[in-house]
Amino acid sequence: MGKFYDSIPPNLIKWVEAQQMFWVASAPLGGEGHVNVSPKGLKGTLHIANENQVWYEDMSGSGSETMAHLREPGNGRITIMFCAFDGAPRIMRLFGHGLVLEFGTLGYDELLPPDVRHPGSRCAVVVDIHKVGTSCGFGVPQYAFLAHRPTLYNWCAQLEAADQAHDATSGVTASPSEPQVAEKGLKAYWIKENLKSIDGLPAMEGAHTSRTTPTIGGPC
């Protein structure tokens, strides 16, 4: 039987932190727009600030739907879902409104300085929770967790290396009006893939023109 709470129950916080993946759902306000559901994984990217706020490090990818939906005027709706694949069955949904803190902004740097940032990180998504729902999860099959895939980190590290080499040799900083970026770097990928949603909503605003070069403090 489903139960609802005003915040994450304290006795379930450790359960949330133990999950290896979660799902993020969002949608545009227009009825013809596409509802988006994205799986998220990678250890250390989800953080519980308190019982009514979580945030996650959003990694680079070919879509930018969540970013666009959260920034659409009057929107901001987001749901995060967890489910147990081992141990006792359980599903938990966090209903809330989200804020996007892009790479290169002060808010992003406060949460993700270079010594904790992962390769390919493009923003932090902060979610203020107004309702939490739990349900049985009896229909979720059991799976054994093997490992997180290193593919995304390795690929993004190569793109960031191109950005670093470009900025080290060119001596030219990016301009909001005419970004100068490495041809095969992470910022070039953002420009190609992350400026708009599939419905044409604006998504990434400034990470691709940031004067900050994507770097990390050490190996993942």
N, C-alpha and C positions, 0 to 999 in steps of 0.2 A: 504494500500500500504506500502511495506517495505521501511525502511529508514536505512542508514548506517552512522556511525559517527567514528571519530578517538578515541573517549573517551566516557565515560559515560556522557550523557548530565546532567549538574548541576541540572536542574529542575526535573530529574528523580531519583536522589540519594535517596531522602526520600522514594520514591516508592519502590526502591530496598530494603531498610532497613526495610520496613514494611512487606515484604513477609515472610510467615511462613516456606517456604520450597523452594528448588531449585534443579536442576538436574546437574550432572557433566558427561560429555562425553569425552572419550579418546579411543585411539586404538593403537595397535602396528604398526610398520612400515610394517611388512610382510603382504602380501595380504591374507594369510590364517589365520591370527590371529583374535581373537574375538574383536569386537567393544563393549566397555563397556558403559553403562548408569546407573548411580547410583542416587537415590533420597537422598537428604540431608535435614535434618530439625534441630530441637532443637534450641531454642531461644538463641541468644548470641554467636553462633558459626561462623557466617559470619561477616566479617569486611571490610569496604571500607577504604583503606589507602589513596587513592586519585583517581582522575578521570581515571587513567590508571593502577591502581593496586588494587586488592582485595586479601584477604586471608581468609581461613576458617580452623577451628579446625576440623581435621579429626578424627572421632571416630572409635574405634575398631570394627571389623566385620569379617565375614568369608572370605571376599575377600580382595585383595590388588592390584587390577587392575590399578587404577589411579597411585598409587605409582610406579608400575613397568613401566608403559608407559611413565611417566614423566622422569624416570631415564634411559630409553633406549637410548643409544648413537644416536644422530641425531634426536631424537624425541622431547618430551616435549610438544606436542600439547594438548590443553585442551579447552573445551567449557563449559561454565556455562550458564544454561537457567533458566529464571524466567517466570512465567505466573500468571496473575491475576485470582483468583477464585471468587473475589467479587469486587464491584465497577466497574469502567470502564474497558473493556477488553484490555489486552495488553500482548504481549510476548516480552521478551528481551533476546538476546544472547550476551555473552561476549566471544570473540575469543582471545586466547592468548597462552602463553607458561608458564608452571608451574615449580616451584621449591619446592622440598620436604625438610622440616626441621623436622627431627625425634625427638621424645622424647629422652631426655638425651643430646641433643646438645646445644651449646651456642645460636644458632639462635632460636631454639624452646623456650628456657628458657626466652629469651628476649621478645618474643611475649606472652608466656603462663607461667608465674611464677605460683607457687602453689596456690596463692590466687585467681587466675582467671581460672585456668585449671579445666576442667570438668572430672569426672570419666570416664576412658576408652579412654581418648585422647591419640592418638599414634603419631600424627604428625600435623604440620601446612602446608598447601598447599598455596603457594604464587603465584598468577597469574599476570603476566604482560600482559596487554591488548593492542592489536594492532588494533582491530576493534570491534565495537558494532553494533548490528543489532536489530531493533525493527519492530514488525509487529502487525497486528490488534488483533489477539487472539479471533476473533468472534466464532471460533469453540470450544473454551474451555468452558466447562459447569460451572455453578455457584455452589459453595459449601460454606457452613458455617463452619468456623474454630471452633473446640471445644476445643482442648488442645493438647499439646505435650505429648507423652507417656513417663512415667518415667521408663519404663522397662529396657532400655539399661543402664541408669545411675545406677539403683539398682543392676543389674547383674554385671556390671563392678566394682562397689564399693565393692562387695563381693570378686571379684578376686583380687582387689588391697589390700583388708584387708589381704588376704592370703600372698601376697608379703610382706606386712609390718610386719606381724607376723614372717615370715621366716627370714627376714633380721634382725629383732630385737633379735632373739634367736640364729641364727647361727653364727653371727659375721663374716661371709664369704662374700666377695664381688664377683660379677660376673667376670668371665674371658672371653675375646674374644675367646679363644681357647676351653674352656670348661665351658659354662655358668652353674651356679648353681642357680637355681630358685625354687620357691615354686611349688610343683607338680600341684596345682590347682589355680595358680596365673595368673595374666594378662600376664606376660612375657612368661609363659609356653604356653598360648593360642596363643600369637604372633608367637612363634617358630612352633607351630603346623599348623597354618592357614595362616600366613602372610609373609613367606619368599620368595614365588614365586607366579607369576600370573598363571592363568589356562593354559597359553601357555608356561609356564616354564621360563618366564623372571624373573630375580632377582627383588625382591621388597624391603622388609624391610632389612636394612643393619646393624643397630647397636642398635636400641632401646631395643631389647631383651637381649643384653649383657651390657647395660648401668649400671654403678655403682649407678645410681639414683633410689631410690625407688619411685614408683608411689604414689603420695599423692595429696590431694587438700587442700585448705586453710579453707574450710567451707562447709556447706551443699549447694546443688544446689537448 
